[in-house]
Amino acid sequence: MSEPTHLLRVSARGLLRRRGVWLPSAVILGLLSFVLSLLYLGANNDPVGSTKDLPIALVNTDRGTEVAGERIDMGARITARITGSADLKEKVDWKQVDRRTADDLLARGKVFGALVIPDDFSASVAALAGPARNAPHPPTMTVLTNPAAGSFGSSMAAEINREVVATTSTQVGRELGQAAAHQAKAGAGAPGAAAQLMIADPVKASVQEGHHLGGHSGLGLSAFFYALVLVLGGMLGANVIHTQVDTALGYLASDKGPFRVVKPAQHTSRVHHFLVCSALMVVLSMLTSALAMAAAVGVIGIDASHLPLLWIFGTCATAAMGITALALLAVFGTPGPLISMLVLIGLAIPSAGATIPLQALPDFYRFLAGFEPFRQVVDGVRSILYFGARTDAGLGRAWTMIGVGFAVSLALGLALTRLYDRRGLHRSTPHLPQPLPAA
């Protein structure tokens, strides 16, 4: 097919010389790269230095013991030292609870780990200073991890707990060394070489898994990636649906390879356009959620339970993200995809608390986490996959925030598109180019 003779021709060199081709693209891409670099690297630059109030459970079950008629309660003394430590006062929010409560906090993802002082801790320490110190049972503190609450946060909590155990061991070793020196002066004899080594570093750390996480859970990251699929499904789905509706109405041409089809232009109001796109988004979210779950669970084989609930939650989350993106497209037009990407991805991922815990993020990102939708979706998926779909493990808040986000986005889109229609700001139908006059 020959080219239409009534169209103006422009060469590639002439097109590249136009300021309107270079300047908008340079400004948009440059700002986008600058902002995304600030957001992503700013959130992950110094998580250890930004840590504040990291929740860790502290369990003291030590029963104490009596030595030479004197009551010794090492557990209480160590607990007081830990909670009163100036180095950890701002970084860690110690939850002093019993073991049953600590297990419940771990099972709900409310703490990133736990430190347990066993019931025989004082007796084990006293045995090192007694006559049978040549072969005593070393005092041990248990470090419980919780990768289901976040692998990075769990690692941070475990490292803090190990440092606490090492500091405790140094302090207890110093006291035992002084006691051994007094006993040697009293004629009880100096401890042997093996006993001296044990006395120098008496307290051991036993690291255990505080809440079971399956081997096919990506070390606690499968919830993050599944939530990312849902959010991207909503955002990209909104762009696809918006484009297809515009193509069906004749506002856009359909290019398939070298073939170009332009349907006759059909006028519809902005409100009706938004409602049609929203209805398609809700219905198709059922399909995309089902296929995402089929790929993740059926093909890849991630650890997952409560599959009907996972599908329903995925449908609602995808629909809510899609309605939000459609509202931004309806309100802002061509800049809509960039704005939705910035809101749903750029600002959302660093503040989701999925890879870096919220307690290790700068204050700006903690503020964003209060309302950014991605964080709510991550908490909901994490509760379903890891915590038995408990509402108090983040699922309840996720449902609430998704419902609020869906309603607010729908109301905003309807209100502003209706305002545009009432003011006559219709989406003009494209006009066919007029033929040039004959020479």
Stockholm file with secondary structure:
# STOCKHOLM 1.0

chainA/1-439         MSEPTHLLRVSARGLLRRRGVWLPSAVILGLLSFVLSLLYLGANNDPVGSTKDLPIALVNTDRGTEVAGERIDMGARITARITGSADLKEKVDWKQVDRRTADDLLARGKVFGALVIPDDFSASVAALAGPARNAPHPPTMTVLTNPAAGSFGSSMAAEINREVVATTSTQVGRELGQAAAHQAKAGAGAPGAAAQLMIADPVKASVQEGHHLGGHSGLGLSAFFYALVLVLGGMLGANVIHTQVDTALGYLASDKGPFRVVKPAQHTSRVHHFLVCSALMVVLSMLTSALAMAAAVGVIGIDASHLPLLWIFGTCATAAMGITALALLAVFGTPGPLISMLVLIGLAIPSAGATIPLQALPDFYRFLAGFEPFRQVVDGVRSILYFGARTDAGLGRAWTMIGVGFAVSLALGLALTRLYDRRGLHRSTPHLPQPLPAA
#=GR chainA/1-439 SS CCCCTTSCCCCHHHHHTCHHHHHHHHHHHHHHHHHHHHHHHHHHSCHHHHCCCEEEEEEECCCCEEETTEEECHHHHHHHHHHTCTTTTTTEEEEECCHHHHHHHHHTTCCSEEEEECTTHHHHHHHHHSTTTTSCCCCEEEEEECGGGCHHHHHHHHHHHHHHHHHHHHHHHHHHHHHHHHHHHTTSCCCCHHHHHHHHSCCEEEEEESSCCCTTSGGGTHHHHHHHHHHHHHHHHHHHHHHHHHHHTTSSCEEETTEEECCCCCCCCHHHHHHHHHHHHHHHHHHHHHHHHIIIIIIICCCCCCHHHHHHHHHHHHHHHHHHHHHHHHHHSTTHHHHHHIIIIITTTTTSCSSSCGGGSCHHHHHHHTTCHHHHHHHHHHHHHHSTTCGGGTHHHHHHHHHHHHHHHHHHHHHHHHHHHHTTCCCCCCCCCCCCCCC
#=GC SS_cons         CCCCTTSCCCCHHHHHTCHHHHHHHHHHHHHHHHHHHHHHHHHHSCHHHHCCCEEEEEEECCCCEEETTEEECHHHHHHHHHHTCTTTTTTEEEEECCHHHHHHHHHTTCCSEEEEECTTHHHHHHHHHSTTTTSCCCCEEEEEECGGGCHHHHHHHHHHHHHHHHHHHHHHHHHHHHHHHHHHHTTSCCCCHHHHHHHHSCCEEEEEESSCCCTTSGGGTHHHHHHHHHHHHHHHHHHHHHHHHHHHTTSSCEEETTEEECCCCCCCCHHHHHHHHHHHHHHHHHHHHHHHHIIIIIIICCCCCCHHHHHHHHHHHHHHHHHHHHHHHHHHSTTHHHHHHIIIIITTTTTSCSSSCGGGSCHHHHHHHTTCHHHHHHHHHHHHHHSTTCGGGTHHHHHHHHHHHHHHHHHHHHHHHHHHHHTTCCCCCCCCCCCCCCC
//
